[in-house]
Amino acid sequence: MSDSVFERFVKDSPISVMARATAERALNPEKIDSWFVMNAQAQYTKDLLFSSVFGLMSDVVTCSYPSVHAAYQHSEDEIGVSVTSVYNKLNGIEIDTSSGLVRYAAGELTPVIKELGGVQAPWLPGYRVRLLDGNWIEAGEHRIWELRELAAGALPGKSLAVYDPVLRIPVDVFPCEDGHAQERSLLGDVLETVEKNDVWVADRNFCTCGFITEIANSGAFFIIRQHAGLAYESLGKERFIGLTETGKVFEAPIAVTDASGKKHIIRRIHVYLTTETRDGDKEIFIISNLPRNAAGATKIAEIYRKRWKIETSFQELEKRFCSEINTSGYPPAALFGFCVALISYMILAVIKASLCAVHGVEKIEEEVSFFYIADEISGVYRGMIIAIPDEEWKVFRHYTQSEFTKLLLRLSENVKLSAFRKHPRGPKKKPEKRKKDPKIPHVSTAKLIAMRKK
């Protein structure tokens, strides 16, 4: 590797070097193609390697190129097939392949995060907490023949994503090609992954009698906001438990009955909020089957509240990464793009773990914006790949775990945190109602400013 060129990137954009090195070590073409051959059911790699398609989609997701076609044009000679073949491959990717790739990437990157010491303190010692959340892929462009005469937005799919709050990465995903399908229709697939002593945390849309009782029957636990439609039997009056940052907490026992007629006694936590939710709710109800010696009512309320922090940070990152490519009209391609975005998020989690190890968790959490880190990677990545060819990155494939973590830590020391500083905004103010005069549809900005100055 050209030491002088590499060292310039190490000095000026160590974040981008960390991202590329992590991808090369854990998700290089040899590993990706080998995994695909072992796991694909119908597709095969004859003329177009799966790693080539993954690379193209990664370039689009990280905003290095604005579209798959633009990324293809840059690598046309290396790919060796027509752009039509590329689109056919994308449009035929099995959704099980996409979800399996997310699980594979999580398995590859989890040891790196742990080696860096990037895991958070357990939310509930002795239990494996899982956060479940749904995602709709935004409406795509009307490029498919069947959509060209329709005015309605075409939804190419949806998915349920599972997050590990200790590792701070998505670890599983359950995609669905039907954009109008109920999220609850995917819960059967989620239940197959539930393990004993899991704690599943989810919003009220996942609060069904079948889902919560099957979790309980698996020896696992749940913390789920109660849906108004949940049928239950009250077993006692509420009693005051205590105060949290968000309000007063009460608890009462209730019972729900599963399909076999078995009655489950669970806890119903009632939180009177000091501040309304964004939906205008002044109180919320949370149900849980956790034993009291594992978590009190205030602890359960706090765990449920913390899930919003994870969601918010991930949604902000989605805005910087192109996780919903509206030109990918076919559901398999759109869902594959979303899964590649989840993998990109994992790579950022590795970078975050390394920065925390060097600069301290509190400093990184409170002062560093990962919007700007993602922007740095998008802006520098394309030029860096030109300056340092793919062949010269292969050295990272052979690094041991210890050697690789030391490299990441050394690069983290070179990061100028001031370049990625957060700029938190103050509380939102209600905007003034705009005036509309049909006789004056346009105004001169310069004149209005001049009048203000006078």
C-alpha positions in Angstrom: 0.0 0.0 0.0 1.2 3.5 -0.8 2.1 4.7 2.6 2.1 8.4 1.7 -1.4 8.3 0.2 -2.8 6.1 2.9 -1.3 8.3 5.7 -2.9 11.4 4.2 -6.3 9.8 4.5 -5.4 8.6 8.0 -4.5 12.2 9.0 -7.3 14.1 7.2 -10.2 11.6 7.3 -9.6 8.7 9.7 -13.3 8.1 9.9 -13.5 7.1 6.2 -10.5 4.8 6.6 -12.1 3.1 9.6 -15.3 2.5 7.6 -13.5 1.1 4.6 -11.2 -1.1 6.6 -14.2 -2.5 8.7 -16.1 -3.3 5.5 -13.1 -5.0 4.0 -12.4 -7.1 7.0 -15.9 -8.3 7.8 -17.8 -8.0 4.4 -15.2 -8.3 1.7 -16.3 -9.8 -1.7 -14.9 -13.3 -0.9 -16.8 -13.6 2.3 -20.0 -12.2 0.8 -19.9 -14.5 -2.2 -19.1 -17.5 -0.1 -22.0 -16.7 2.2 -24.3 -16.3 -0.7 -23.4 -19.6 -2.3 -24.2 -21.4 1.0 -27.5 -19.6 1.7 -29.2 -18.6 -1.5 -32.1 -20.8 -2.4 -33.0 -19.9 -6.0 -30.5 -17.4 -7.3 -27.0 -18.3 -8.4 -23.8 -16.5 -9.4 -23.0 -17.3 -13.0 -21.9 -14.1 -14.7 -22.7 -11.6 -11.9 -21.3 -12.0 -8.5 -23.6 -11.3 -5.5 -20.8 -9.2 -4.0 -20.9 -6.9 -7.0 -24.6 -6.2 -6.5 -24.0 -5.7 -2.8 -21.2 -3.2 -3.6 -23.3 -1.2 -6.0 -26.2 -1.0 -3.5 -23.7 0.0 -0.7 -22.5 2.9 -2.9 -26.0 4.1 -3.3 -27.0 3.7 0.4 -24.0 5.6 1.6 -24.7 8.3 -1.0 -21.4 7.8 -2.8 -23.5 7.6 -6.0 -27.0 8.9 -6.6 -28.4 5.7 -8.2 -27.6 2.1 -9.0 -27.2 3.1 -12.6 -24.6 5.8 -11.7 -22.7 3.3 -9.5 -22.8 0.7 -12.3 -21.4 3.2 -14.9 -18.4 3.7 -12.6 -17.7 0.0 -12.3 -19.0 -1.3 -15.6 -15.7 -2.8 -16.8 -15.2 -4.7 -13.5 -18.8 -6.0 -13.3 -18.7 -7.3 -16.9 -22.5 -7.6 -17.5 -25.1 -5.2 -18.8 -27.0 -2.9 -16.5 -30.2 -4.8 -17.3 -28.6 -7.9 -15.8 -27.8 -5.9 -12.7 -31.4 -4.8 -12.3 -32.7 -8.3 -13.0 -30.4 -9.6 -10.2 -31.6 -6.8 -7.8 -35.2 -7.4 -8.6 -34.9 -11.1 -8.0 -33.0 -11.1 -4.7 -34.9 -13.3 -2.2 -36.0 -11.5 0.9 -34.7 -14.3 3.0 -31.3 -13.6 1.4 -31.6 -9.9 2.4 -32.6 -10.7 6.0 -30.0 -13.4 6.3 -27.3 -11.0 5.2 -28.2 -8.7 8.1 -27.8 -11.5 10.6 -24.5 -12.5 9.0 -23.1 -9.0 9.2 -24.3 -8.7 12.8 -22.4 -11.9 13.6 -19.3 -10.7 11.9 -19.2 -7.3 13.6 -20.4 -8.1 17.1 -16.9 -9.5 18.1 -15.3 -6.3 16.9 -17.6 -4.1 19.0 -17.1 -6.3 22.0 -13.3 -6.3 21.6 -13.4 -2.5 21.5 -15.4 -2.4 24.7 -18.2 -0.7 22.8 -21.1 -2.6 24.6 -23.3 -0.6 26.9 -24.2 -1.7 30.4 -27.1 -4.2 30.2 -30.5 -2.7 30.4 -31.6 -5.6 32.6 -28.8 -7.7 34.0 -29.3 -11.4 33.4 -31.6 -10.9 30.4 -31.2 -10.3 26.7 -33.2 -7.2 25.7 -34.6 -7.0 22.2 -36.2 -3.8 20.7 -38.8 -4.5 18.0 -39.9 -1.8 15.6 -41.6 -1.6 12.2 -40.5 0.2 9.1 -42.4 1.1 5.9 -40.4 1.6 2.7 -41.4 4.9 1.2 -43.5 5.0 -1.9 -41.4 4.4 -5.1 -41.5 6.1 -8.4 -44.0 4.8 -11.0 -41.5 3.1 -13.2 -43.0 -0.4 -13.2 -45.5 -0.9 -16.1 -48.4 -1.7 -13.7 -47.9 1.5 -11.8 -47.7 4.0 -14.6 -51.4 4.8 -14.7 -51.9 4.9 -10.9 -51.9 8.1 -8.9 -51.5 6.3 -5.6 -48.1 5.9 -4.0 -46.7 2.4 -4.5 -45.4 0.9 -1.3 -42.6 -1.6 -2.2 -42.5 -3.3 1.2 -42.1 -3.1 4.9 -40.1 -4.9 7.6 -39.7 -5.5 11.3 -36.3 -4.7 12.7 -34.8 -6.1 15.9 -32.2 -4.0 17.8 -29.7 -5.0 20.5 -29.4 -2.0 22.8 -26.3 -3.3 24.4 -24.4 -3.6 21.1 -26.4 -0.7 19.7 -26.9 -2.4 16.3 -29.8 -4.0 14.4 -29.3 -7.8 14.7 -32.3 -9.1 12.8 -34.9 -8.1 10.3 -38.1 -9.6 9.0 -38.9 -8.1 5.6 -42.3 -8.4 3.7 -42.9 -7.6 0.1 -46.5 -6.5 0.6 -46.4 -2.8 1.6 -50.0 -3.0 2.8 -49.5 -6.0 5.1 -50.2 -5.6 8.8 -47.0 -5.6 10.9 -48.7 -8.1 13.1 -48.7 -10.6 10.2 -44.9 -10.9 10.7 -45.0 -11.7 14.4 -45.1 -15.4 13.7 -41.6 -15.2 12.2 -40.4 -13.1 15.1 -41.7 -15.7 17.6 -39.4 -18.3 16.0 -36.4 -16.3 17.2 -37.5 -15.8 20.8 -35.2 -17.4 23.3 -35.6 -18.1 27.0 -34.9 -15.1 29.2 -35.3 -12.7 26.3 -37.1 -9.4 27.1 -38.9 -8.0 24.1 -39.7 -4.3 24.1 -42.2 -2.9 21.6 -44.9 -0.4 20.9 -48.6 -0.9 21.3 -49.1 -2.0 17.6 -47.4 -5.3 18.6 -49.6 -5.8 21.7 -51.7 -8.8 20.8 -52.8 -11.6 23.1 -51.2 -14.2 20.8 -47.9 -12.5 20.7 -47.4 -11.7 24.4 -48.7 -15.1 25.5 -46.4 -17.0 23.1 -43.5 -15.0 24.4 -44.4 -16.1 27.9 -44.9 -19.7 26.8 -41.3 -19.6 25.4 -39.9 -18.7 28.8 -39.3 -15.2 27.7 -40.6 -11.8 28.8 -42.1 -8.6 27.3 -42.4 -4.9 28.0 -45.0 -3.7 25.6 -47.3 -0.6 25.5 -50.9 -1.8 25.9 -53.2 -1.5 22.9 -56.7 -0.4 23.6 -58.0 -3.6 21.9 -56.3 -6.0 24.2 -58.8 -8.1 26.1 -57.9 -8.6 29.7 -59.3 -9.2 33.2 -58.6 -6.8 36.0 -57.4 -8.5 39.2 -57.0 -5.6 41.6 -56.8 -1.9 42.1 -53.9 0.3 41.0 -51.4 1.2 43.7 -48.9 4.0 43.6 -45.3 2.9 43.0 -43.2 6.1 42.6 -42.0 8.9 40.4 -39.9 8.8 37.3 -38.5 11.6 35.0 -41.7 11.4 32.9 -44.4 11.1 35.6 -46.2 9.2 38.3 -46.2 5.4 38.1 -48.9 3.1 39.3 -49.3 -0.7 38.9 -52.1 -3.3 38.9 -52.3 -7.0 38.2 -54.3 -8.2 35.2 -54.9 -11.5 33.4 -55.0 -12.5 29.7 -56.0 -15.8 28.3 -54.2 -17.5 25.4 -55.6 -19.6 22.6 -55.4 -22.8 24.7 -57.3 -21.3 27.6 -54.3 -20.8 29.8 -54.5 -17.7 32.0 -51.4 -15.5 32.3 -51.1 -13.1 35.2 -49.2 -10.0 34.1 -48.5 -6.5 35.4 -50.1 -3.3 34.1 -48.1 -0.2 34.6 -49.9 3.1 34.4 -47.8 6.2 33.8 -49.4 9.7 34.2 -47.1 11.8 32.0 -45.9 15.2 33.0 -45.5 16.1 29.3 -47.8 14.8 26.6 -46.5 12.4 23.9 -46.2 13.6 20.3 -49.6 12.0 19.8 -51.1 14.0 22.6 -51.4 11.2 25.1 -51.4 12.3 28.8 -51.0 8.7 30.1 -49.7 5.4 28.9 -50.2 1.8 29.9 -47.4 -0.7 29.7 -47.8 -4.4 30.3 -45.1 -6.9 31.3 -44.7 -10.4 32.7 -41.3 -9.7 34.3 -41.1 -10.7 37.9 -40.9 -7.9 40.5 -37.6 -9.1 41.7 -36.2 -8.6 38.2 -37.6 -5.1 37.5 -39.9 -2.8 39.4 -42.6 -0.8 37.8 -40.5 2.4 37.5 -37.7 0.3 35.9 -40.1 -1.1 33.4 -41.4 2.4 32.5 -37.8 3.6 32.1 -36.9 0.7 29.8 -39.9 1.4 27.6 -39.0 5.1 27.5 -35.4 4.4 26.5 -36.5 2.5 23.4 -37.4 5.9 21.9 -33.8 7.1 22.1 -32.7 4.2 20.0 -35.5 4.8 17.5 -34.7 8.5 17.2 -31.0 8.0 16.6 -31.6 5.3 14.0 -34.2 7.5 12.2 -31.8 10.4 12.1 -29.1 8.1 10.5 -31.6 6.8 8.0 -32.1 10.4 6.8 -28.3 10.6 6.0 -28.1 7.1 4.5 -30.3 6.4 1.5 -32.0 3.5 3.1 -35.3 3.9 1.1 -34.4 4.1 -2.6 -37.6 5.2 -4.2 -36.3 4.3 -7.7 -36.2 0.7 -6.6 -39.8 -0.1 -7.5 -39.6 -3.9 -7.2 -40.0 -5.0 -3.6 -37.0 -7.3 -3.5 -34.7 -4.5 -4.6 -36.2 -2.0 -2.2 -36.0 -4.4 0.8 -32.4 -5.3 -0.2 -31.5 -1.6 -0.1 -33.0 -1.2 3.3 -31.1 -4.3 4.6 -27.8 -2.9 3.2 -28.6 0.4 5.1 -28.9 -1.6 8.3 -25.4 -3.1 7.6 -24.0 0.4 7.0 -25.5 1.3 10.4 -23.5 -1.5 12.0 -20.3 -0.3 10.5 -21.0 3.1 12.0 -21.6 1.4 15.4 -18.1 -0.1 15.1 -16.7 3.4 14.6 -18.7 4.7 17.5 -17.4 1.9 19.8 -13.9 2.8 18.8 -14.3 6.5 19.4 -15.9 5.8 22.8 -13.0 3.6 23.8 -10.5 6.4 23.0 -12.4 9.6 23.9 -14.9 8.4 26.5 -18.5 7.3 26.2 -20.0 10.4 27.8 -18.1 12.8 25.4 -19.0 10.8 22.3 -22.7 10.4 23.3 -23.2 14.0 24.3 -21.0 15.9 21.9 -20.6 13.9 18.6 -23.1 14.0 15.8 -23.3 10.8 13.8 -25.1 12.8 11.1 -21.8 14.6 10.4 -19.8 11.3 10.6 -22.1 9.7 8.0 -21.7 12.9 5.9 -17.9 12.6 6.1 -17.9 9.1 4.9 -20.2 9.9 2.0 -18.1 12.8 0.9 -14.7 11.3 1.2 -15.3 7.6 0.4 -15.6 7.9 -3.4 -12.3 9.8 -3.8 -10.5 7.6 -1.3 -11.4 4.5 -3.4 -9.9 6.1 -6.4 -6.7 7.1 -4.6 -6.3 3.7 -2.9 -7.4 0.9 -5.2 -9.4 -2.2 -4.0 -6.4 -4.4 -4.2 -4.5 -2.4 -1.5 -7.3 -2.8 1.0 -7.1 -6.6 1.0 -4.4 -6.5 3.7 -7.2 -5.9 6.3 -8.7 -9.3 5.5 -5.8 -11.0 7.2 -5.6 -8.9 10.4 -6.2 -10.8 13.6 -9.0 -9.5 15.9 -6.4 -7.9 18.2 -4.5 -6.2 15.3 -7.7 -4.8 13.8 -9.0 -3.3 17.0 -5.6 -1.7 17.6 -5.8 -0.2 14.1 -9.2 1.2 14.9 -8.1 2.7 18.2 -5.1 4.3 16.5 -7.3 5.9 13.9 -9.7 7.1 16.5 -6.9 9.0 18.2 -6.6 11.0 14.9 -10.2 12.0 14.7 -10.9 15.7 15.3 -14.1 15.6 17.3 -14.7 19.3 16.8 -15.5 18.6 13.1 -18.4 16.4 14.2 -19.8 18.5 17.0 -23.5 18.3 17.7 -25.6 21.5 17.5 -28.7 20.8 19.6 -31.6 23.0 18.9 -33.8 24.6 21.5 -37.4 23.8 22.1 -39.6 24.1 19.1 -41.8 27.2 18.8 -45.2 27.1 17.3 -44.9 28.8 13.9 -46.9 31.9 13.3 -49.9 31.5 10.9 -48.9 32.6 7.4 -50.8 35.3 5.7 -52.1 34.7 2.2 -53.4 37.4 -0.2 -54.6 36.0 -3.6 -54.0 39.4 -5.1 -50.3 39.2 -4.2 -49.1 35.7 -5.0 -45.4 36.7 -5.0 -43.3 39.1 -3.0 -39.8 40.5 -3.2 -37.5 39.2 -0.5 -35.1 42.1 -0.9 -37.9 44.7 -0.5 -39.2 43.0 2.7 -35.7 42.9 4.2 -35.2 46.5 3.3 -38.5 47.5 5.0 -37.4 45.6 8.1 -34.1 47.5 8.3 -35.9 50.8 8.0 
